[in-house]
Amino acid sequence: MSITTLVVCADSHINSTVGLCTPVVDLDDGTYHASRSQRWLYECWIDFCKRAGEAPGRKIAILNGDLGELDVKRRSYQLITPNKATILKMVIDTLEPLLSVVDAVYILRGTAAHTGKSAWLEEAVANDIETVVHHNGTASWWHYRGKCEDVRLDVAHHASMSGLPWTLKNSALRMAAKTVFQYAESYQQPAPHLVIRSHNHKTADSYNNYSSRAIFTPAFCLPTEYAYRAGHENDLADIGGMLITCENGVYDYKDPILYRPKESKRLWSMTM
């Protein structure tokens, strides 16, 4: 009987000026120093990786999409560099604290606007990681369906979520109910124990309301220019990741590991 801990994180948007990165990045023509907010993000990342390393049993990382940021649509100037070689190195350097404590890595593909057509950035990063698990000739996955210690998993990056704070948590309930119906009607197979989705930078959990439990992951990225343009200036992203322990067909998961910025205590510090 063996134990495996799933180390789940997503939406780090490495190469964004509000995304995860190391404190110092060597560019092709100089040096980028992380902002104060990015340094805080990296401290959270190091703490999360430390906790992952201390988790029981074998460790498998699931990097569930939007690892990096290319801003393909050119919607803002919030990029550290457009140099593809530098971006690839930056992503690997930033992931290193996690890669050093896990035994295997699954990389899921994110959004084309962030990681390029066919998520080429994630595929390129996956090909650079020795412990990545490949799939049908590729190193990254659009959708993972499989078992971990007999716990059935359905993992993908994209899922819709309400933009209203009083209804966004219902998204997990909808996803759980939809999944149970799809597996019963379309596949006529047992439904997954866990459904994992990302993309929204917000957590949600269906808990045990259905035979499938749907969980939306937090992110490792701060609000972008788009968030302000779209009127989400007060919608703080949930920062953190998840550790799920699987053993003999049973999983143990309570809550995501979340981090809160210290600056939130000084919200009303400014005066006119």
DOTOR-462734 format. One line per 4 residues: their letters; for each residue z negated, x negated, y of C-alpha. Coordinates in nm, 2 decimals. Example, Ala and Ser with C-alpha at 12.3 -4.5 7.8 and 13.67 -1.06 7.14 Angstrom:
2
as> -0.78 -1.23 -0.45; -0.71 -1.37 -0.11
This chain:
272
msit> 0.00 0.00 0.00; 0.11 -0.15 0.33; 0.05 -0.08 0.70; 0.31 -0.10 0.97
tlvv> 0.26 -0.06 1.35; 0.55 0.07 1.55; 0.55 -0.09 1.90; 0.75 0.15 2.11
cads> 0.86 0.09 2.47; 1.16 0.18 2.68; 1.32 0.19 3.03; 1.23 -0.16 3.15
hins> 1.55 -0.18 3.36; 1.53 -0.56 3.37; 1.74 -0.70 3.66; 1.64 -0.41 3.89
tvgl> 1.42 -0.52 4.19; 1.18 -0.24 4.08; 1.21 -0.32 3.71; 1.03 -0.55 3.47
ctpv> 1.08 -0.92 3.50; 0.91 -1.25 3.47; 0.73 -1.37 3.79; 1.01 -1.63 3.86
vdld> 1.37 -1.59 3.76; 1.61 -1.89 3.78; 1.94 -1.77 3.92; 2.28 -1.94 3.92
dgty> 2.23 -2.03 4.28; 1.86 -2.04 4.35; 1.54 -1.86 4.25; 1.42 -1.50 4.25
hasr> 1.04 -1.44 4.30; 0.91 -1.11 4.17; 0.77 -0.87 4.42; 0.40 -0.78 4.42
sqrw> 0.48 -0.46 4.23; 0.69 -0.64 3.98; 0.41 -0.89 3.92; 0.17 -0.60 3.85
lyec> 0.43 -0.46 3.61; 0.45 -0.79 3.43; 0.07 -0.81 3.40; 0.08 -0.47 3.23
widf> 0.36 -0.59 3.00; 0.16 -0.89 2.90; -0.14 -0.68 2.83; 0.07 -0.43 2.62
ckra> 0.22 -0.72 2.42; -0.13 -0.86 2.36; -0.24 -0.52 2.22; 0.07 -0.50 2.01
geap> -0.01 -0.84 1.86; -0.36 -0.73 1.77; -0.24 -0.41 1.60; -0.28 -0.38 1.22
grki> -0.02 -0.48 0.96; 0.34 -0.56 1.00; 0.47 -0.50 1.36; 0.81 -0.34 1.43
ailn> 0.93 -0.31 1.79; 1.14 -0.01 1.89; 1.31 -0.08 2.23; 1.43 0.27 2.31
gdlg> 1.70 0.22 2.57; 1.77 0.11 2.92; 1.65 -0.25 2.86; 1.84 -0.38 3.16
eldv> 1.99 -0.27 3.48; 2.36 -0.32 3.58; 2.39 -0.03 3.82; 2.74 0.03 3.70
krrs> 2.79 0.31 3.96; 2.69 0.08 4.24; 2.44 0.34 4.38; 2.21 0.08 4.55
yqli> 2.15 -0.28 4.63; 1.85 -0.29 4.40; 1.98 -0.57 4.17; 1.84 -0.92 4.13
tpnk> 2.18 -1.06 4.03; 2.53 -0.94 3.93; 2.57 -1.25 3.71; 2.60 -1.13 3.35
atil> 2.49 -1.46 3.19; 2.18 -1.47 3.41; 2.10 -1.10 3.33; 2.12 -1.17 2.95
kmvi> 1.88 -1.47 2.98; 1.65 -1.27 3.21; 1.62 -0.99 2.95; 1.54 -1.23 2.66
dtle> 1.29 -1.43 2.87; 1.11 -1.10 2.97; 1.10 -0.97 2.62; 0.97 -1.30 2.47
plls> 0.60 -1.21 2.48; 0.68 -0.91 2.26; 0.93 -1.08 2.04; 0.67 -1.35 1.96
vvda> 0.43 -1.09 1.81; 0.66 -0.86 1.61; 0.83 -0.90 1.28; 1.14 -0.69 1.34
vyil> 1.32 -0.53 1.63; 1.52 -0.21 1.66; 1.72 -0.18 1.99; 1.84 0.17 2.08
rgta> 2.12 0.22 2.33; 2.05 0.37 2.67; 2.26 0.51 2.96; 2.60 0.37 3.05
ahtg> 2.52 0.38 3.42; 2.24 0.13 3.36; 2.36 -0.08 3.06; 2.73 -0.05 3.07
ksaw> 2.99 0.14 2.86; 2.88 0.16 2.50; 2.56 0.00 2.62; 2.72 -0.34 2.60
leea> 2.42 -0.51 2.76; 2.19 -0.39 2.49; 2.43 -0.48 2.22; 2.47 -0.83 2.37
vand> 2.09 -0.87 2.40; 2.04 -0.75 2.04; 2.29 -1.01 1.91; 2.07 -1.28 2.07
ietv> 1.75 -1.17 1.89; 1.72 -1.32 1.54; 1.48 -1.04 1.41; 1.70 -0.75 1.52
vhhn> 1.79 -0.50 1.25; 2.16 -0.43 1.25; 2.34 -0.11 1.18; 2.70 -0.05 1.05
gtas> 2.83 -0.38 1.20; 2.64 -0.34 1.53; 2.31 -0.49 1.65; 2.20 -0.18 1.84
wwhy> 2.17 0.19 1.76; 2.26 0.51 1.93; 2.03 0.71 1.70; 1.79 0.59 1.43
rgkc> 1.69 0.82 1.14; 1.49 0.66 0.87; 1.14 0.61 0.73; 0.86 0.37 0.81
edvr> 0.60 0.36 0.53; 0.73 0.70 0.43; 0.69 0.84 0.78; 1.02 1.01 0.88
ldva> 1.15 0.90 1.22; 1.41 1.04 1.45; 1.46 0.80 1.75; 1.71 0.81 2.04
hhas> 1.70 0.73 2.41; 1.83 1.05 2.58; 1.66 1.38 2.61; 1.64 1.63 2.89
msgl> 1.31 1.70 3.08; 1.22 1.94 3.35; 1.18 1.80 3.69; 0.90 2.03 3.78
pwtl> 0.55 1.89 3.72; 0.41 2.21 3.58; 0.68 2.25 3.32; 0.79 1.90 3.23
knsa> 0.54 1.87 2.94; 0.71 2.17 2.78; 1.01 1.94 2.71; 0.83 1.80 2.41
lrma> 0.76 2.14 2.27; 1.13 2.24 2.31; 1.24 1.91 2.14; 1.00 1.96 1.85
aktv> 1.12 2.32 1.79; 1.48 2.23 1.83; 1.45 1.94 1.58; 1.28 2.15 1.32
fqya> 1.55 2.42 1.35; 1.84 2.16 1.33; 1.71 1.99 1.02; 1.65 2.32 0.84
esyq> 1.98 2.48 0.94; 2.23 2.20 0.99; 2.10 1.93 0.75; 1.89 2.14 0.51
qpap> 1.66 1.84 0.49; 1.29 1.78 0.56; 1.23 1.75 0.93; 1.11 1.42 1.07
hlvi> 0.74 1.36 1.12; 0.80 1.20 1.46; 1.07 1.25 1.72; 1.08 0.97 1.99
rshn> 1.27 1.01 2.31; 1.27 0.82 2.64; 1.50 0.82 2.96; 1.28 1.03 3.19
hkta> 1.00 0.77 3.26; 0.75 1.05 3.19; 0.53 1.11 2.89; 0.51 1.44 2.70
dsyn> 0.38 1.53 2.36; 0.42 1.84 2.14; 0.12 1.74 1.93; 0.08 1.94 1.61
nyss> 0.24 2.26 1.73; 0.54 2.22 1.50; 0.60 2.03 1.17; 0.79 1.77 1.38
raif> 0.59 1.60 1.66; 0.80 1.51 1.96; 0.69 1.23 2.19; 0.85 1.12 2.52
tpaf> 0.77 0.76 2.61; 0.65 0.60 2.93; 0.85 0.33 3.11; 0.81 -0.02 3.25
clpt> 0.99 0.05 3.58; 0.89 0.17 3.93; 1.07 0.44 4.13; 1.42 0.35 4.24
eyay> 1.62 0.43 4.55; 1.77 0.73 4.35; 1.42 0.88 4.31; 1.38 0.89 4.68
ragh> 1.73 1.03 4.74; 1.67 1.30 4.48; 1.34 1.42 4.63; 1.11 1.27 4.37
endl> 0.91 1.04 4.60; 0.58 1.18 4.48; 0.68 1.17 4.11; 0.52 0.85 3.99
adig> 0.66 0.70 3.67; 0.43 0.67 3.37; 0.40 0.30 3.30; 0.32 0.18 2.95
gmli> 0.41 0.20 2.58; 0.30 0.33 2.25; 0.15 0.19 1.93; 0.19 0.41 1.62
tcen> 0.04 0.30 1.29; 0.21 0.42 0.97; 0.07 0.41 0.62; 0.16 0.59 0.29
gvyd> 0.35 0.88 0.46; 0.08 0.93 0.73; 0.09 0.81 1.09; -0.19 0.75 1.34
ykdp> -0.11 0.80 1.70; -0.33 0.95 1.97; -0.21 0.87 2.32; 0.03 0.62 2.50
ilyr> -0.11 0.31 2.65; -0.08 0.38 3.03; -0.14 0.17 3.34; -0.23 0.29 3.69
pkes> -0.16 0.07 4.00; -0.46 -0.04 4.19; -0.29 0.06 4.52; -0.34 0.42 4.43
krlw> -0.70 0.39 4.54; -0.59 0.31 4.89; -0.34 0.59 4.93; -0.47 0.70 5.27
smtm> -0.53 0.35 5.41; -0.27 0.37 5.68; -0.34 0.51 6.02; -0.12 0.59 6.32
